[in-house]
Amino acid sequence: QAQLVESGGGLVQAGGSLRLSCAASGRTFSTYAMGWFRQAPGKEREFVAAMSWSGGDTSYADSVKGRFTISRDNAKNTVYLQMNSLKPEDTAVYYCAGHTALSSNYVPLGNDEYDHWGQGTQVTVSS
């Protein structure tokens, strides 16, 4: 079973940038669709970004389009979330997730589609 560990969170001022990393163990990483979700205090976990295991297809929440970029490096078994132009409303615990995809171009968007979850990393954006 894959293990996912997020890192790269922290405190940043509005307008700043962070890059989150999610390191995965397991030999099947290259065939996992990967996603990022976030959960703010008092709110439900929400979709942020995802990409197919081929890396050729991506999807983003409307709230982060144009600011966040998901990418992956299969050689390092790592998925990234580059976050630019951060806003206070981006403050949340960010989770990476893996989906055992059967299709190379499938991009899962729902929480319940993912098989593996990391423990999360805190991102705090100050005004």
Backbone bond lengths (Angstrom), bond angles and torsions (degrees), N, CA, C in turn:
res aa  C-N    CA-C-N  psi(-1)  N-CA   C-N-CA  omega(-1)  CA-C   N-CA-C  phi
1 Q - - - 1.448 - - 1.524 108.52 -
2 A 1.329 116.20 135.44 1.451 121.23 -177.71 1.523 111.63 -68.89
3 Q 1.326 115.50 145.48 1.452 122.80 173.87 1.524 107.95 -116.91
4 L 1.330 116.56 130.80 1.452 122.49 -177.95 1.518 109.32 -118.26
5 V 1.328 116.32 131.85 1.455 121.65 -178.97 1.515 109.10 -130.31
6 E 1.338 116.26 116.73 1.456 121.58 178.85 1.521 110.74 -86.77
7 S 1.326 115.13 151.95 1.448 121.49 173.88 1.524 108.63 -154.64
8 G 1.315 116.48 168.55 1.450 121.26 175.65 1.510 115.15 103.30
9 G 1.317 117.69 -4.70 1.448 119.97 177.81 1.516 111.20 -72.05
10 G 1.322 115.26 169.46 1.445 120.42 -179.98 1.503 111.87 166.88
11 L 1.315 114.69 -165.95 1.461 122.71 179.63 1.512 109.43 -102.28
12 V 1.319 116.30 129.82 1.454 121.17 -178.97 1.525 108.80 -144.09
13 Q 1.318 116.02 149.63 1.458 120.49 176.74 1.520 110.61 -78.66
14 A 1.309 115.84 154.07 1.457 120.88 176.22 1.523 110.26 -53.46
15 G 1.322 115.39 136.30 1.450 121.35 -176.97 1.512 113.84 93.22
16 G 1.312 117.03 -11.26 1.442 121.50 -179.55 1.512 112.92 -84.02
17 S 1.329 115.16 -175.38 1.458 121.48 -176.05 1.517 111.43 -133.21
18 L 1.309 115.16 152.10 1.451 123.52 171.74 1.512 108.49 -142.61
19 R 1.317 116.54 152.15 1.448 121.06 171.23 1.514 109.12 -121.37
20 L 1.307 115.76 118.18 1.447 121.74 176.63 1.518 109.96 -90.00
21 S 1.317 115.60 144.50 1.451 121.58 176.48 1.513 109.65 -122.47
22 C 1.298 115.78 147.99 1.453 122.25 175.70 1.513 107.51 -132.23
23 A 1.310 115.57 108.60 1.456 121.40 -179.95 1.519 109.71 -93.41
24 A 1.302 115.71 131.39 1.449 121.39 -176.27 1.515 111.54 -117.79
25 S 1.301 115.25 137.39 1.452 120.81 169.20 1.520 108.33 -95.90
26 G 1.300 115.83 161.93 1.450 119.17 178.84 1.511 112.87 112.02
27 R 1.277 115.68 142.14 1.459 121.82 -175.34 1.519 113.68 -78.35
28 T 1.330 117.82 -12.87 1.456 121.22 -176.05 1.517 113.83 -99.47
29 F 1.332 117.74 12.68 1.458 121.02 -177.46 1.516 112.39 -54.51
30 S 1.314 117.36 -39.24 1.453 120.75 -175.11 1.522 113.21 -63.80
31 T 1.313 118.05 -16.78 1.455 121.55 177.90 1.527 112.62 -108.80
32 Y 1.327 116.94 16.12 1.456 121.62 174.83 1.518 110.00 -94.79
33 A 1.324 116.88 127.87 1.449 119.25 160.74 1.528 106.85 -70.34
34 M 1.315 116.95 143.25 1.457 120.54 -175.36 1.519 110.87 -124.09
35 G 1.315 115.17 145.10 1.451 120.26 179.86 1.512 112.41 -138.62
36 W 1.311 114.49 160.51 1.457 122.72 171.97 1.525 109.01 -121.40
37 F 1.316 115.38 134.72 1.455 123.17 176.06 1.516 108.64 -128.43
38 R 1.308 116.34 163.66 1.460 119.64 176.79 1.517 110.17 -143.19
39 Q 1.320 114.79 155.04 1.453 120.75 179.35 1.519 109.27 -140.49
40 A 1.312 115.41 117.97 1.454 122.24 177.09 1.526 109.21 -93.05
41 P 1.331 117.65 157.95 1.464 120.20 179.11 1.517 112.09 -55.16
42 G 1.321 116.13 130.66 1.449 121.20 178.31 1.513 115.15 77.68
43 K 1.321 118.20 4.12 1.451 121.56 -178.49 1.525 110.59 -122.70
44 E 1.320 114.94 160.70 1.449 120.70 177.09 1.525 110.42 -78.43
45 R 1.310 115.12 157.21 1.454 120.06 176.30 1.524 109.42 -64.42
46 E 1.322 116.17 133.86 1.448 120.53 -177.15 1.523 111.72 -125.52
47 F 1.305 114.25 151.22 1.447 122.00 178.22 1.516 110.65 -69.30
48 V 1.326 116.38 139.75 1.456 122.13 177.47 1.526 111.02 -116.77
49 A 1.319 116.85 -56.86 1.458 121.18 -176.35 1.514 109.61 -160.06
50 A 1.317 116.46 155.54 1.455 120.86 177.18 1.515 109.69 -155.43
51 M 1.319 115.02 159.40 1.457 120.42 175.63 1.517 110.01 -145.36
52 S 1.317 115.18 150.90 1.450 121.64 177.47 1.520 110.23 -68.95
53 W 1.319 115.89 162.92 1.465 117.48 -179.68 1.515 112.75 -69.76
54 S 1.320 117.15 -19.70 1.458 120.19 174.10 1.525 111.76 -73.17
55 G 1.328 116.61 -20.82 1.447 121.78 -176.08 1.511 114.40 82.01
56 G 1.319 116.99 -2.28 1.447 120.80 -175.37 1.517 115.22 -90.38
57 D 1.310 117.40 -9.23 1.458 121.60 -177.73 1.516 109.51 -131.38
58 T 1.325 116.10 133.72 1.453 121.71 -179.54 1.518 110.58 -136.05
59 S 1.323 115.50 161.64 1.451 121.67 175.29 1.522 108.62 -146.28
60 Y 1.335 116.05 146.35 1.455 121.56 -178.54 1.513 110.81 -134.08
61 A 1.317 115.38 147.23 1.452 119.82 170.69 1.524 109.00 -65.63
62 D 1.328 115.90 147.84 1.460 119.89 -179.19 1.525 112.01 -56.83
63 S 1.309 116.62 -33.54 1.449 121.23 -175.94 1.528 113.83 -68.68
64 V 1.336 117.42 -17.50 1.462 119.99 -176.80 1.518 113.32 -119.38
65 K 1.316 118.11 -2.93 1.457 120.94 -179.69 1.520 111.01 -58.12
66 G 1.313 115.05 134.07 1.449 120.55 -178.99 1.506 114.47 85.71
67 R 1.338 116.91 -11.04 1.464 120.77 -179.21 1.528 112.41 -115.87
68 F 1.326 116.84 -36.17 1.462 121.66 -177.11 1.524 109.81 -108.75
69 T 1.323 115.88 148.37 1.448 121.88 177.44 1.521 109.82 -136.76
70 I 1.319 116.06 127.04 1.453 121.05 176.05 1.529 108.53 -97.52
71 S 1.311 115.95 141.00 1.452 121.03 177.78 1.521 108.67 -150.20
72 R 1.313 115.83 168.61 1.460 119.02 178.84 1.516 110.51 -144.67
73 D 1.306 114.99 153.09 1.448 122.90 175.88 1.519 106.08 -129.42
74 N 1.309 115.96 98.26 1.453 120.05 -175.71 1.528 112.73 -65.14
75 A 1.320 116.68 -29.99 1.458 120.18 178.23 1.521 111.51 -63.04
76 K 1.335 116.85 -28.68 1.460 122.20 179.44 1.523 112.69 -102.89
77 N 1.324 116.89 1.90 1.466 121.63 -176.63 1.530 111.20 51.67
78 T 1.317 115.40 46.34 1.457 120.67 -173.25 1.525 110.95 -136.54
79 V 1.323 115.29 139.21 1.453 121.90 172.06 1.525 107.55 -115.89
80 Y 1.325 116.19 146.45 1.450 121.87 -175.82 1.519 111.11 -123.06
81 L 1.307 114.82 154.71 1.453 121.47 169.42 1.525 107.43 -131.48
82 Q 1.317 115.45 105.09 1.454 121.02 175.86 1.520 108.17 -84.29
83 M 1.318 116.97 122.35 1.448 122.45 -176.13 1.524 108.81 -118.03
84 N 1.314 115.69 114.68 1.454 122.07 179.25 1.523 110.27 -115.09
85 S 1.312 115.58 163.35 1.470 121.83 178.26 1.520 111.01 49.44
86 L 1.304 116.00 49.15 1.458 120.84 -175.44 1.523 112.12 -65.07
87 K 1.319 114.26 144.47 1.451 122.99 -179.65 1.520 109.70 -119.71
88 P 1.334 117.75 156.01 1.468 119.03 177.30 1.525 113.41 -54.66
89 E 1.321 117.80 -33.36 1.454 120.66 179.63 1.521 113.55 -70.63
90 D 1.329 117.78 -7.49 1.457 121.52 173.25 1.527 111.87 -80.62
91 T 1.312 117.44 -8.21 1.457 121.52 -179.94 1.524 110.47 -60.57
92 A 1.321 115.92 123.75 1.458 121.28 -177.27 1.523 108.84 -178.31
93 V 1.314 115.22 170.38 1.450 120.82 165.79 1.522 107.12 -87.37
94 Y 1.315 116.32 127.10 1.454 121.73 -177.97 1.524 110.32 -102.69
95 Y 1.312 115.53 132.56 1.446 122.67 -178.20 1.521 110.26 -120.05
96 C 1.314 116.73 139.11 1.449 119.46 168.48 1.516 108.61 -99.71
97 A 1.307 115.37 155.50 1.452 121.36 -176.56 1.519 110.19 -146.52
98 G 1.314 115.03 149.61 1.445 121.05 179.05 1.510 111.80 -119.65
99 H 1.308 115.40 142.39 1.458 123.28 179.96 1.519 108.83 -123.95
100 T 1.317 115.77 127.27 1.458 120.66 177.99 1.518 108.13 -78.14
101 A 1.313 115.30 95.15 1.456 121.27 -173.93 1.516 111.76 -89.66
102 L 1.304 114.64 142.77 1.454 121.16 175.00 1.517 112.13 -96.91
103 S 1.332 116.27 -15.92 1.453 122.02 179.24 1.515 109.31 -117.80
104 S 1.305 116.37 136.89 1.455 120.85 -174.68 1.518 113.52 -69.84
105 N 1.330 117.34 -20.01 1.455 120.55 -176.07 1.525 113.84 -109.11
106 Y 1.316 117.85 10.11 1.463 121.12 -177.88 1.519 110.95 -81.90
107 V 1.327 115.76 133.60 1.459 122.91 178.86 1.524 108.58 -118.52
108 P 1.322 118.72 101.00 1.467 120.39 179.54 1.520 111.89 -74.29
109 L 1.324 115.95 137.05 1.456 121.34 -176.50 1.529 113.68 -114.00
110 G 1.308 118.25 -16.70 1.450 121.48 -175.08 1.517 113.60 -97.58
111 N 1.333 115.28 145.73 1.461 120.89 178.13 1.526 111.83 -53.78
112 D 1.328 115.56 -41.63 1.451 120.75 -173.53 1.519 113.64 -76.40
113 E 1.316 117.92 -2.04 1.455 120.90 178.19 1.523 113.11 -87.65
114 Y 1.314 116.76 -12.76 1.456 120.58 -173.08 1.521 112.17 -94.21
115 D 1.311 114.48 139.29 1.457 121.76 -176.24 1.521 113.25 -90.87
116 H 1.320 117.33 -28.93 1.456 122.46 -173.64 1.513 110.47 -133.46
117 W 1.323 115.54 142.51 1.458 122.01 -178.98 1.517 111.03 -134.79
118 G 1.328 115.10 143.19 1.441 120.17 171.64 1.514 110.93 -83.11
119 Q 1.329 116.15 179.27 1.459 121.87 -178.18 1.517 113.35 -86.81
120 G 1.311 117.69 -13.19 1.445 121.65 176.11 1.514 113.69 98.41
121 T 1.324 115.18 154.61 1.453 122.24 174.96 1.528 108.34 -136.97
122 Q 1.326 115.99 135.63 1.458 121.32 -174.50 1.515 111.05 -80.25
123 V 1.324 115.47 131.70 1.459 122.76 171.80 1.517 107.48 -119.66
124 T 1.314 116.26 123.64 1.458 121.71 179.20 1.520 108.90 -124.12
125 V 1.312 116.17 124.12 1.458 122.20 -178.68 1.521 108.11 -115.19
126 S 1.306 116.60 118.51 1.451 121.75 -179.02 1.523 110.63 -91.51
127 S 1.326 115.45 153.37 1.461 121.19 -179.59 1.520 111.37 -73.93
